Amino acid sequence: MGYCEDTCEYLTSRHNCKKYHKGLTYCSIDIGSVYSSYHERCSECDKDHWIMEHEKELEAYRKAEKQGLLLRLPCKAGDTVYIADRFEEEIIEGRVTEISILPDGICVYIEEEIGSGCSEGHGVNDFGYDVFLKREDAERAIKEELDK
């Protein structure tokens, strides 16, 4: 609560948030033809509003996913991936250059010889079988193939 150099009227008062009973500031200034007021907003009510907005957005994503409209990709362009070449028993490091949606599925183009400018297409289903995001997973896949 405050005063202005002991010459002005009482400027600031307190009021409570009706929901959280949190003390908030209310200030009004009336100088002739100029009137201004300020109400401090409750931070808890702001959080509630923010959560409510994001819950609506999340619900829209959930609805789109149920309808098959939401697509989860295993990687993005520029990611480094590892291809398990089971015949040569080696791991090829590659870089994702492009991801395309085709009529029959999604194609992830991987440049196996980085800098060559030549990319080979892989289906999303290849991830976890021939194509991996971690080198250790590709090594494990080759080891499992050898153990068979």
Secondary structure, 3 states (H helix, E strand, C coil): CCCCCCCCCCCEEEEECCCCCCEEEEEEEEECCEEEEEECCCHHHHHHHHHHHHHHHHHHHHHHHHCCCCCCCCCCCCCEEEEEECCCCEEEEEEEEEEEEECCEEEEEEECCCCCCCCEEEEHHHECCCEECCHHHHHHHHHHHHHC
